[in-house]
Structure formats: structure tokens, C-alpha cells
Amino acid sequence: MFGFLKKDKEQSAPTSSWGERLKQGLARTRDLLNRDISELFSGRAIDESFYEELETSLITADVGVSATGFLITRLRDQARRAGYQEAGQLKTALRDALLELLRPVAVPLDVSTHKPFVIMLAGVNGAGKTTSIGKIAKYYQQSGKSILLAAGDTFRAAAREQLEVWGKRNNVAVVAQQSGDAAAVIFDAINAARARGIDIVLADTAGRLPNQLNLMEEIKKVKRVIAKAEPGAPHETLLVLDANTGQNALSQVQAFDAAIGVTGLVLTKLDGTAKGGVIAAIARHKPIPLRFIGVGEALDDLRPFNAEEFVDALLG
């Protein structure tokens, strides 16, 4: 039943550094982008056709129209100020412009402000919410935090069992019910965490599409109940996005933010797509902090987003 976890377990002890794994994970996006950029920035003059071709390359990598426009404008300004004539002189300017775009969303999550610190996760079906919960739990365990998982996905078959497998692997307690209301499960989990002195509660919720109005209303209810269980909670509302969706991620951010007030993002499956440029699109469209990115199936392949690391891996 849990073959997807077997593969993950086999890969749970990566030997390469995070920087190397990030570079490997972004290989498809980097190859697509750099194939064009290497030609563009090699031995040609800066002219209008250069900017047009660069624009096409960036949009192909799912950087998005708005973010691409921002980057092209920055390059034009730099070329004009510095009096550049050769395209190769703008390579550093492209890196700097990407960093300018991404740094505002590279904000680590501070979980020390409340105890228990309640994190609610939401997203569409298949985005990787439950798997992300297991990896986030592991990440905070490594920094000495105690974790409790709330199996609030009461719709999807085997969702509770999947979360319980993650709990066993991480030696973390899971609050679940055989059936019932998601809000009630998470309410019980928060009370249990308070009684046990737990540092962080990670609350799973059922996957839903933004146009499923009844389910969007249900997740609003979940958030209201969390606030009753712990005033001020959830302290973080994470939206999990699948990088494979590319520009569709923007509409998901907008819809979920309107419904539940998203405070942070998790972008998964960057290793399986050439659409890694969507991070730039999100940063330009709606600069909500990008808390974590995932580039593989191993437990350590979900890490806090760092703009410098990302740009180095993307353009390296």
C-alpha cells in the first residue's frame, strides 16, 4: 500500500550536500534555461533581438510574463547605465536581478513565537501535502523541536494511514480518528499538544480545488476552529504547490489566500519539472514568503528556501 514510502526510505540518507542536490533537482529547468542563455550571452551584441529571445527563454522556463518583464527591464537599465555592448556583460546583471526578485520571499519560518506553534497545510489534490508534513516534521526534529501531527485529511482514502506511517518513521505522535470532521481532529490535536508541551503542531487538511466552493468553505471552518482551540492560531498557514503546475500555481495562491489568508508557501517536486522558474513568477505576482522547497524524495530533500542558493543552482 505504501510503496511510495518504500522508495523514500531507500533514499532517506543522501550523501551529497544540499547545494549539490538542489543543483541536481533544478537540472531540467537549468538545462532548458541555460541552453538558450548560453547562446544568447555568448559573443553577440546587445540589441532588440537579444532582449526578445531572452524574454522567450524566460517565459518558456515558466518565469511568467510579469517577472520576465521585471528582469528584462533591469537588464536594459544596467546595460544603459554601464554602457554595455556585449551580451556577455549582462550575465551578472541577470543573476542580480533574479536575486532582487527572490530575496523578499526568502523568509525563514520562525516557530519560536508560540507553543504550541500551529501550522495548517492546504493545497490541491496531489500537491504533496502529507509528504511535506513528514519532511517538515523531520526538519524541525533535527533542530530539537517536539512535533505532533494532526490527520485532518478525512476525505482521501488512506490519508490517515499515510500520515501515521510518517509519524512512525519520525517517532512522532499522530492524532487521528477513524472517521469524522477534520476540524474536530485538529481541535483535539491542539489540545493534546498543549497538554504534552509539544512545540509544533502540523495539521494536514484534505486536498481541494479552488473551484470546489463547498470544500473551500470547509477549510475556512477548519481555520476558525483552530483559532478557538488556540487563540491566534494557526500561526502559519502553508499552501503546498506542485512545481509541475507551472503558471497554474499563481491562481492557486490567489484563491487559497483569499479563502484562508496564506502566510507561507511550500513548492514541491522541483526535480520533476522544467518549470522551476515559477518561483520568480510567484515572487512577482504575490510575494508570500516561500518557506520550503522540495527537490527530491529523500527526507532531507525539503529545505528552507534560500534565494542565493537557488539562483546559483539555477544559473550554475
N, C-alpha and C positions, 0 to 999 in steps of 0.2 A: 504493500500500500504506500509505503513511504520511500520509494526508490529515489525520489528527488533528494532526500536527505542522505541516502547512502553515498551518492556521488559527492555531496557536500562534505560528508565526513571524511571521505578519502582525500579531500583536498584541504582539510582543516589545518594543516601545518605547512603553509607556504614557506619556502626557503629564501625567496628573493625579497628585496626591500620593497616598501610601499611605493617608492618612486619608480622602481622598475615595473612593478605590477600595474601601476597607473599608466605608464607608457604603453605596456602591452595591451591593457584594456582599451586604450584610446586608439589602437593601431588602425582600425578600419576608418575612423574619422580622420586621423592624421594622414593616412595614405591617400585618401580622397582629396584632402585639402592641400597637402604638400606636393602631390603630383602636379597640380595646377600651379601652385605658388612657386615651386622651384623653377618652372619655366618662366613664369611672369616676372620674377625678381632676378632673372639671370640675363645680363647683357642686353637689356633693351632700354629704350628711352621712356621717360615718364610722359605719357600723352593720354589723350582721352580714351583711346582703345585699351590702354593698360588698366585704367580705372574700371572700365566696363567689364573687362574679363575678370578682374579681381572681384567685382561685385557678383558676377555669375558664380564664381568658385565658392564664395562665402555663402551665398544663398543655397547652393547645392549641398553644402555641409550643414544645412538647416540652421544657420546663424540667424536667419529671419531678415525680413526687409528693413525693419526699423533699426535693428542692431547693425546690419550691414551698412545702412546709410550713415549711422554714427561713426563707424570705423573708417569709411571712405572719406568722410568729412575731416576726420582727424588727420588722415594721411595727406589729404590735399593741403591742409593748413601747414603741416610740418614741412612738406615739400616747398611750399611757397616761402615760409619763413627762413628755411635753411638754404634755399636756392638749389635744391637737389635737381639733378638732370637724369641720373641713372636710377632705374627702379630698385636696384640692389641696395641703394642707400636708405630705402624705406623699410627694410626688414625689421630693424629695431623699433621703428615707429609703429609697426603693426603690433608687435608684442606689447609695447607700452599702451597702445590704445585698448587692446584686449584687457590688460590689467586694470586700466581705468574703468572699464565697463564692469568687470567682475569683482573687484575689491569690495564694493558696497554690499554685496550679497554673501561675502565670505565672513560670516559672523558665527563663531562657535556658540553652541548652546550652553548656557550657564545653568546647571541643575542644582546649584548650591543655595538658591534663594528660598526654597521651601522644602519641608519634609513632612509628608512625602511630596516629592515633585511629580506631578501627574502629567503624563504625555499621552494625548489621544492621537491615534493614527487613523487617517482616512485615505480613500483613493478608489479608483475604478477597479473592477474585477481584473485580476491577473497582474496588477502593477507590482506586486511583491511585498505587500504589507506585512504578512505574517512572517515571511522570511526576514524582512528588515527588522522586525521586532526581535527575533532571535539574535541577529547580529549586533543590534544596538545594545541589547542586554549584555552580550559578551564584552562589548567595548567599555561599557561603564563598570562592569565587574572588574575589569583589568585595572581600573583606577580606584578600586576599593569600595565601590558603591554596592549596597544591597538592592536587589531588584525583585519586584513581584509583577507577574503577567496576568492580565485580565482578558479572558477569552470572550470578547464582546461580539465576535462574528458568529451569530446564532443562526445564520441563513445558509452558509455554504456547507455542503457535505464534507465532513472530516476536518473542518477548520479547527474545531476544538482539539481534536486529536493531534493535528499538526502542531498546534501551539504547545500541547503537553509534551510532545517529543522534543521540541526546542527547550522546554523547561527542564526536562530530564538531562539533556545534553549539557546545559549550563548550570545544573543543580540549582534551579530557580523555581520557587513555588508558583503554581498557576491556579487562579480562581476561575472555576467554570461551573456550568450547570448542564445537565443532560439536555434540557430544552428551556425555553423561556425568553425573557425580554433582555435585550442587550444592555439597556440602561441599568437594569437590576443587577446584572452580573458585575458591571463596572462599579456600581454603588457598593456592592459587597466587597469588592476588591480593595477599594479605597479605605473602607472601614477596617479591613483586615490589615492593610499596610500600616495604618495609624496605630493599631493595637500592637503590631510586631516591631514598630520602629524602623520600618523599611524606608530607604532613601528615595527610590524611584518606582513609580507605577507606570507600566507600559500597557495601554489599553487598546486592544485590537477592535476593529469595527468591520461590519460587512462591506464588501465591495459594492459600489453602486455607480451608475452613470448619472451625470448631471441632469439629464432629462427625465430621470425617474423621480418625479416630484414627491411621491409618497415616501420613497426611501430617503430623499433629501430632508424631508420633514422629520423623518425618524432620527436622523443623525443630529438634527438640531435639538431634538428631545434628549438624546444621549448627552449632549453637551450641557443642557440645562440641569440634568440630574447630577452630573459630575460636580457642578457648581454647588448643588445642595449638599452633596456628600462632603465637599471640601471647599469652603468659600475661597474664591479667587481661582479655582481650578476650572478647566485644565490650564496648567501653567504653560503648556506648549501644545499647539495643535498642528501636527505634522501632516502634510499632504505627500503621499508617496506617488511618484510619477515614473512611468516606464519610458526610458530614453528612446525606445523604438517608435513611440508615437509621434516623435518629432514635433512639428508645429501644433498638433492637436493638444499637446501639453499646455499650451497657453490658454485654451478655452477651459480646460480642466481647472487650472489655477484660478481663473476668473470666477467660475461657477462655485467651486468649493469655498473660495474666500468670501463670496457674497453670502453663502449659507452659514458658514461656521467660523469665519474670521481666521484664516490660515496664518500662523505665525512663523512657520518654517517649512522647508521642502526637503524631501529625500528623493534623489534621482538614481534609479536603479538601472542595471543591465546596459551600462555604457559599453561594455565589452562586446555586446552582440549587435552593435549598430554602427552605421557611418553617420549618424545624426547627432553626434556629441556636441555640435555647435548650438544645439537648442538651449544650452546653458546661457549662452550670450543672449539669445532671444528672450528668455525668461527674465534675465537681469535687466534688459532694456524695457520689456513690456510691463512687468510688475515685479520690482526688485524686493521680493520677500527673501529673507535670509535662506541660503541653501545650506542646510545643516550637515547633510551627509551625501556622499556619492558612492555608488557601488560599481565595481569593475570586474566582478567575478563571483564565483560560487563559494569560495572559502569563507570561513567565519571572519577572517581579518580583511576581507575584500570590500568592506563598507567602512569608510572613514570620514571624518570631518572634511568639508570642502576647504581647500586652500587655493587661492587664486594663482599664486606664483607657481605652485606645483603643477596645477592644471595646465597653465599656459606653456610651461616648459615641456610638459609631456605632449601637448597638442602640436606644438611647433617644432619640437626637437626631432 
